[in-house]
Amino acid sequence: MTPTVSRLLPSEEAAELLDLTREIADGVLAPRAAEDEAAERFPRDVFRTLGRAGLLSLPYPEEHGGSGQPYEVYLQVVEEISARWASVGVGLSVHTLSCFALAAYGTDAQKDRWLPAMLGGELLGAYCLSEAHAGSDPAAMRTRARQEADDYVLRGEKAWTTHGGQADFYQVMARTSDHRSRGVSCFLVPAASPGLSADPPERKMGLTGSATATVRFDDVRIPADRRIGAEGQGLPIALAGLDAGRLGIAAVAVGLAQGALDDALAYSRERETFGKAIIDHQAVAFLLADMEAAVESARATVLSAARRKDAGLPYGRQASIAKLIATEAAMRVTTDAVQVFGGAGYTRDFPVERYMREAKVMQIFEGTNQIQRLVISRDLARAQAR
């Protein structure tokens, strides 16, 4: 069982929600994470469990089936889940992102029609933006949506889709004109649409319990009322969603780092060398201290950005900082956890080698950390110019 992190929460309701999350995480997630990851098995039933507990709809309005929780609370739920099973934490973050466009840019009629089912707990979403040739440059996408009477017809491929082949609905960005920045539109596509298919899941280094696949659109026809926002508004919608999504991934990274620290700390108390526990050797004690400092610093950075979002303040730069700091910390802390375990940490008898593999992709997806530095520096330059 992962030790409880001491948290400052904004309400008694939030404290009860975190208690529920820990109960599910310790009772349902932790006992099966290693086995499902080793088998590369997608835990669809786990997401139904989270959904029925109300954990797939936390930051969305109650009138549409959400829980109306601030991001400050939602991200701490993501963190607690990720400390036990990072693949599930990523899935929770991606599902939340896949609902964002409809919740933020949909008409009242669209939200009334589709959002309750998306937030109700039985459906799982996916987010289709990246393409194989245009990972960090979404404006270079080639997937197209042509209008035919009252329908749009989608054709193209989306790479690196989390929940690809497993999702019930896809938020899809597709080109509706050749204009680079104003030629992309956003669509909500049911998974059962004829012509929609997914390749076999990618064979990944880590997060093997999370299905990642290329999704193909072979003349997928959808009604025009499934376009979210105005035609040509897709890139602004995508970028706004990514700000929130980066906070989700940052919270996953903090949770993963916390899990690695907890395991390393427990091992350091049990393992003895030269007649005493290794935590009593300064070399190990200082390593653990640096790990704790990294986790606490990352958590504070994430929550600071979340509070700006909750206050309605601009937070794009802070989201990029949080994603950068938290994922770099996760890579460092998981690597150090392997070091604490010594040779045992390099075997699959202990989970820390898995944590290290899982941490690597967090520096890559939801915008690489090089892209985060670009976002941060550009925002600094704009602020200076103002």
N, C-alpha and C positions, 0 to 999 in steps of 0.2 A: 504494500500500500504506500502510495506517495505521500510524504508528510504534507500537511496543510500549510500553504503559504499564508503568512499574515497579511491580510488585505484591509484596506480602508474602502468601504463600500458606501454608496450614497443613501441607502435605505435598508430597512429591515426586510423588505421584499427581495431586494437584491441579495442579501445574506442568505435568505431561504433558497433562492434560486441557485446560488453557488453550492449550498449544501446538497441540493438535489443533484446537481451536476456531478459532484464528487461521489455521491452514492452510485450513480449510474456508471461513472468512469471506473470506479474501483470494483463494482460488482459485475459489470457487463463487459467493459472494454479491456481492462488490464488482463483478465484471465485468458483471453483468446488472441491478443494482439500478435504475439510471437508466432503462434501456429499459423494464423491466417497470412501473415507476412511471408513466412517461409514457403507456404503453399501458393503464394501469389493469388490469393482468393479475395475477391471483392465482397465486403460484408454488407450486402444490400439490406439485410434484416436489421443491422445495427442502426441504419439511418431511419428505418421505420420506428424503432424504439425511441430514438432521439426526437423524431417528429411527434410521436404520441405524447411525449413529455413536454412538448412545446419548445424544444430547443432549436428547431429549424426555422423559426420565425421571429426570433427575439427582437431585432431592431426595427421591425415594421409596425405600422399602426394597428391598433386593436380593432378598429372598425372593419378591417379587411382580413382579420384572422391572425394578426401578429400579436406580439406581447408588449409592444410599446416601450421596450427597454432602451436606455441610452447606450451609445457605443461603448462607453466606459465599462458597462456591465457585460454587454455582449462579448467584448474581446476577452474579458477574464473567464467567461465560460469557454470560449475557444481555447484559451491557454490551459485550463484545467483538463479538458479533453485531450489536448495535444501532448500533455505530460504523460499520458498513458498510452496514446495511440495517435501518432502524427498523421497517418493517412486519413483517419476519421476527422481530425481537426482541419486538414486541408479540404476535405469534402464538405464540411460544414461551412467553411469560408466561401467555397466555390458556389454552393447552393445559394447562399445569401447574396453573392454577387450576381447570380443568374436571375434573381428577382428584382434587382435594383432598377433596371430601365423601366419596367412596367410601373413600379411603385413611385418612381421619381418623375417620369415623363409621360406615362400613360394618361389617357382621358379617364374621366370618372366612369364612363361606361366600360372601358377596357378593364379598369381595376376591379369594378364590381363583378365583371364576368369571369375573370381568370385568376385574380390574385388570391382569393380565399382558398382555392384548390392548391395553388402553388405553395401557400403557407400552411396548409392544413396538416402536413406531416406525412402523407402517403406518397406524394410526388417528390421526385428528385430532379434538380436542374443542372444544366451545364452551360458553359459560356464559350462561345465560338468567336474568337477574334484572330488568333495567330494563324499564319500560313507558313508553309515550309520555307518559302523564299523571303518572307517578310516578318520575321519574328519580332524584331524591335522597331519595325517601321510599318505600323498598321496601315498607313496611307498608301502603301504599295500593294495592298491586297488585290486579288484578281477574282475572287468569288463574286458573281454578279446576280442581281435580281432584276429581271426585266418585267415590266408591267404589261399584262394582257387583260384588257377589259377590267373586271373587278378583282383580278388576282395578280399576285406576283409569282414569278417562276424563278427559283434559285438554282444556280449551277456553279459548282466549284468544290473545293476541298478546304477543310479547316484542320490544322495540325495541332498536336499536343493538347487535345481536348480532355480535361479531367471529367470523368464520368462518361466519356465517349462510349456509346454502345450500351450504357447502363441507365442513362437519364431518361426521364419522362418528357422533358421539354428542353429546348435549346434556345438561348438568347444568341442570335446570329447577326453579325455585321457583314453586310454585302454591298457591293458597289452598284449604285443606281445611275451613275453618270461617270464620265471620265475626269471630272474635276478632282484634283488630288485630295484636297482637304474638305470639300463640300460635296463630294460625290458618293458618300457612304451613308447607308441607312440601316436602321436597327429593326429586327424582326423577331417575333416570338413564334417558334416553330415546334409543333408537337412531334414527339419522337416517332409516332406511328405514321407519319406522313409518307405516302408512296414516293419512292425514289431516295429516301434518306437511309443511309447505311453507315456502318462503322467498320473499320479495319480491325484485325486482331490487336489487342492491347500491345503497346510498346514494351519491350523487355528492358526494364530500367535497373539502374544501379541501386536505387532505394525507393521507398514508398511503394513497394510492390503490392500492397493491399489496395492501392488506389488505381483504378482503371484509367489509363491515358491512351487515347487512340485518335487516329485521323478519322474525321467524320466527313462523309461524301454526300453532296447534294446533286442528284442526277435529275434535273428538271423537276424539282420539288415544288408543287403548286400549293400556295396558301392564299386565303382571302386577303384582300388589301387592308382589311381592318386589323390584321395582325402586324402591320407596321407600327412601331412604337416611336412617337415623336414625328417631326416633320421629315419629309424626304430630304436627304442630304445632312441630317442632324446626327448621323450615326457616330462620327468620330468624337464630337463633344460629349455625347452620351457615354461612349466607351471610356474616354479619358476621365470623366467624372466618376464612373464606376471603378476604375482602376485605383483612384485615390483611396476609396473605401476598401477595395480589395487588398491593397498593400498593407493596410492596417490589419486585416485578417491574417495575412501571411506572417506579418511581424508577430502577431500574437501566437501563431502556431510555433514560430521559431523560439519565442520565449518559453513556451510550454515544453518544447523538445529539450531545450537547454536545462530547464528546471528538472526534468526527468533524468537527464544524464547526471546532473549534479547530485540529485537524491541518491541515485544508485552508487555513484562514486563515494559519497559520504558514508553510506551504509557499509560498503565494502572496506573502506579505510578503517572502520571501527572493528571489523571482524578479522581482517588479515593482519598477521603479526610477522615482524622481522626483527631480528636481534633482540628478542625478548619483549617487544612491546608493539602495540597496534601502530600501523603505519601512519595514522593520523597524528601520532605523537612524535613523528619525525618531521622536523621543520620543513624539509624539502616538499613533502606531501602536503603538510598543513598550509604552507604558503600557496601551493598550487590550488588547493580547494578555496582558499580565501580569494584568490584572483577569479576563480570561477563564480563564486557567490557575488563578487562585485560586478562582474560582467552581466549576470542575470538580472540583478537588481537595477542596474543602470539601464538595461534594455527595456525592462518592464516599465520603468518610470518614463522613458522616452515614448513608448507606445501609448501609455495612458495620458500623457500630456497632449499628444496629438488627438486622441479620442475626445478629450474634454474640449478642445477647440472645435471639433466637429459638432459635438453636442451643443455648444454655445452658439452655433451658427456662424462661426468665424472661418475665414479662409484657412485651409489646413493642408493643401497640396504639398507644399514644401515640407511640412512637418511629417506628413505621411511617408514621403520618400526618405526622410532622415530616419524615421522609425524603422522602416523596412531595411534600410542599409545597416543601421546599428544592430538591430535584433538578429538579422541573419548572419552578420559577421560574428556576433557573439555566439550564436548557436554553433557555428563551425568551429570556433575556438574552444568552446566549452566541451563539445562532444569529443573533440580530438584530445583534450586534456583528460577527459573521463577514461578514454582508452589507456592513457599513460598511467593513471592511478591504478588501474587494474593490471598493468604490466603485461606480461605475455598472455595472461588469461583474457585480457581485453581484446586481443587480436583473434580470439577464437569465437565461434558462434555459440559457445556455451553460455555466454553472457550477452545482454542486449546492447551494450555500449557500442559494439562495432556497427550494429544496425543504425543506432542513432547518428553515428558519424556519417554513414552513407546517406541517411535521410537529410541531414543538414545541408549537404552540398547543393542540392537542387534549389534550396531556398534562396541561395545567392543568385539564382538564374531566373526562376519563373516570376510572374507578376511584374516583369521588368527587371532585367539584370541589374546588379549593383552598379555597374558602369553607367547604365541608363539613369539610375537614381542620382548618381553624382552629376550627370548632365542636367537633370531636372532641377536639382538643388542649385547648381551654379547659375543656370539661366534665370531662375527666380531671384537669386541674389543680384544678378546684373540688372534685371528689370526694376527691382526695388531701389537700387543705387541710382538708376536713371530717373526715377520718380523723385 
